[in-house]
Amino acid sequence: MDQPLSDDQRRVGKVRRYTTCVSLVLMVLCNAIVLVGLWVSGINLDELAATPDVFNSKQDVCLRLRWQPVPGASDPVPFCSEWINLSDPSGQTHQIQRESRLQQGPDGQYYVGQNIHADYRLLILVMFVIAVIASGLVAKCYLVSRYRLRLESAPAHGASRVD
C-alpha cells in the first residue's frame, strides 16, 4: 500500500510544480520582451552582422564605376561601385559602402580598405538580453521563495486552529 505523503513531501511537490510553472511563464515573457525590444529598436540583424560586400571581378559584373582619390596616387583611381553577383540567385545589385576607401597595397594594387568602426548597437542588444535574463532569474527566485515561505507559514492542512 502507498503510504500517505507527509506535509513536507506535499510542500516540496507544490514548490516543484510552482517553480516549473513560473519558469515556463518567465521563459515566454522574457522572450516576448526581447523580441518586442528588438522590434522597437529597429535593428536589422542581417545588416548588423553582415560582412561588407566587395566586388570580385571573377564572379561579378560591374555596372557602375566610381573615381576616387587614393593617398599616394597622383590621379583618382576607378573602381566598381555597383555590380551584379552572378552567384546570387536574387539578381539584386550590390553596392560598395559609402564609407569604404581605397588603399594601395604593398604589391601596388588597390584594395578596398575595411573601415573598422565600432557599432555599439550589437553591444547594447546583448546587454539588453542579459538584463532581461538576469531580471527573469531574480523574479523567479523571488516568486519561488515567497511561495515557499507562504506554504511554510500556512497552518497544516488538516489541523484545527485553537484560540
C-alpha positions as CSV (number, residue, x, y, z in Angstrom):
1,M,0.0,0.0,0.0
2,D,1.0,3.5,-0.6
3,Q,1.9,5.5,2.4
4,P,0.3,8.9,2.7
5,L,2.6,11.8,1.9
6,S,3.8,13.9,4.8
7,D,3.3,17.6,4.8
8,D,6.9,18.2,3.9
9,Q,6.6,16.0,0.9
10,R,3.4,17.7,-0.3
11,R,5.0,21.1,0.2
12,V,8.1,20.0,-1.8
13,G,5.8,18.8,-4.6
14,K,3.8,22.0,-4.6
15,V,7.0,24.1,-4.7
16,R,8.4,22.0,-7.6
17,R,5.2,22.4,-9.6
18,Y,5.1,26.1,-8.9
19,T,8.8,26.5,-9.9
20,T,8.1,24.7,-13.2
21,C,5.1,26.9,-13.9
22,V,7.0,30.1,-13.0
23,S,9.9,29.1,-15.2
24,L,7.7,28.4,-18.2
25,V,5.8,31.7,-17.8
26,L,9.0,33.7,-17.4
27,M,10.6,32.0,-20.5
28,V,7.7,33.1,-22.6
29,L,7.6,36.5,-21.1
30,C,11.3,37.2,-21.3
31,N,11.5,36.0,-24.9
32,A,8.5,38.3,-25.7
33,I,10.2,41.2,-24.1
34,V,13.4,40.6,-26.1
35,L,11.5,40.3,-29.4
36,V,9.5,43.4,-28.7
37,G,12.7,45.3,-27.7
38,L,14.4,44.1,-30.9
39,W,11.3,45.1,-33.0
40,V,11.0,48.5,-31.3
41,S,14.7,49.3,-31.7
42,G,14.6,48.6,-35.5
43,I,17.9,46.8,-35.5
44,N,18.4,44.7,-38.6
45,L,20.5,41.7,-37.5
46,D,21.3,40.8,-41.1
47,E,22.8,44.2,-41.7
48,L,24.4,44.3,-38.3
49,A,26.3,41.1,-38.6
50,A,27.0,41.1,-42.4
51,T,30.5,41.3,-43.8
52,P,31.0,44.1,-46.3
53,D,30.3,43.2,-49.9
54,V,33.3,43.7,-52.2
55,F,33.4,43.4,-56.0
56,N,35.1,40.3,-57.3
57,S,36.0,40.5,-61.0
58,K,35.9,36.7,-61.4
59,Q,32.2,36.2,-60.4
60,D,30.7,39.7,-60.7
61,V,29.7,42.0,-63.5
62,C,30.4,45.7,-62.9
63,L,27.5,48.1,-63.6
64,R,28.9,51.5,-62.4
65,L,32.4,52.8,-62.0
66,R,33.4,55.5,-59.5
67,W,36.6,57.6,-59.4
68,Q,38.2,58.1,-56.0
69,P,41.4,59.8,-54.9
70,V,43.8,57.5,-53.1
71,P,46.6,58.6,-50.8
72,G,49.9,58.1,-52.6
73,A,48.4,58.1,-56.1
74,S,48.6,61.2,-58.3
75,D,45.3,60.7,-60.1
76,P,41.9,59.4,-58.9
77,V,41.5,55.6,-59.3
78,P,38.4,54.0,-61.0
79,F,36.7,51.2,-59.1
80,C,33.5,49.3,-59.3
81,S,30.8,50.8,-57.0
82,E,27.8,48.8,-58.2
83,W,27.7,45.3,-59.6
84,I,25.7,42.1,-60.1
85,N,26.9,39.0,-58.4
86,L,26.4,36.1,-60.8
87,S,26.3,33.5,-58.0
88,D,23.4,35.5,-56.3
89,P,20.1,34.0,-57.4
90,S,18.2,37.1,-56.3
91,G,19.7,39.2,-59.1
92,Q,19.9,42.2,-56.9
93,T,22.6,44.8,-57.5
94,H,25.4,45.1,-54.8
95,Q,26.9,48.4,-53.9
96,I,30.0,49.3,-52.1
97,Q,29.5,51.0,-48.8
98,R,30.0,54.8,-48.9
99,E,32.5,54.8,-46.0
100,S,34.8,52.3,-47.7
101,R,38.0,53.8,-49.0
102,L,40.6,52.5,-51.5
103,Q,44.1,51.8,-50.2
104,Q,47.2,50.9,-52.2
105,G,48.7,47.6,-51.1
106,P,52.3,46.7,-50.8
107,D,52.1,45.0,-54.2
108,G,51.0,48.2,-55.9
109,Q,47.4,47.0,-56.4
110,Y,44.4,48.9,-55.0
111,Y,42.2,47.3,-52.3
112,V,39.0,48.4,-50.5
113,G,40.0,49.2,-47.0
114,Q,37.9,47.7,-44.3
115,N,37.0,50.6,-42.1
116,I,36.5,49.1,-38.7
117,H,34.1,51.2,-36.9
118,A,32.5,50.4,-33.6
119,D,28.9,49.5,-33.9
120,Y,27.5,49.7,-30.4
121,R,24.0,48.6,-31.4
122,L,25.0,44.9,-31.1
123,L,26.6,45.5,-27.7
124,I,23.5,47.3,-26.5
125,L,21.3,44.5,-27.8
126,V,23.5,41.9,-26.0
127,M,23.4,43.9,-22.7
128,F,19.6,44.2,-23.1
129,V,19.2,40.4,-23.5
130,I,21.5,39.8,-20.5
131,A,19.5,42.3,-18.4
132,V,16.2,40.6,-19.3
133,I,17.5,37.2,-18.5
134,A,19.0,38.4,-15.2
135,S,15.8,40.1,-14.2
136,G,13.8,36.9,-15.1
137,L,16.1,34.8,-12.8
138,V,15.8,37.3,-10.0
139,A,12.0,37.4,-10.4
140,K,11.9,33.6,-10.4
141,C,14.0,33.3,-7.2
142,Y,11.8,35.9,-5.5
143,L,8.5,34.4,-6.5
144,V,9.6,30.8,-5.6
145,S,11.0,31.9,-2.2
146,R,7.9,33.9,-1.4
147,Y,5.6,30.9,-2.3
148,R,7.8,28.6,-0.2
149,L,7.5,31.0,2.8
150,R,3.8,31.2,2.3
151,L,3.4,27.4,2.3
152,E,5.6,27.1,5.4
153,S,3.8,29.7,7.4
154,A,0.3,28.4,6.5
155,P,-1.2,26.0,9.1
156,A,-1.1,22.3,8.3
157,H,-3.9,21.2,6.0
158,G,-5.9,19.2,8.5
159,A,-5.0,21.0,11.7
160,S,-7.6,23.0,13.5
161,R,-6.9,26.3,14.9
162,V,-7.3,26.9,18.6
163,D,-7.6,30.4,20.1
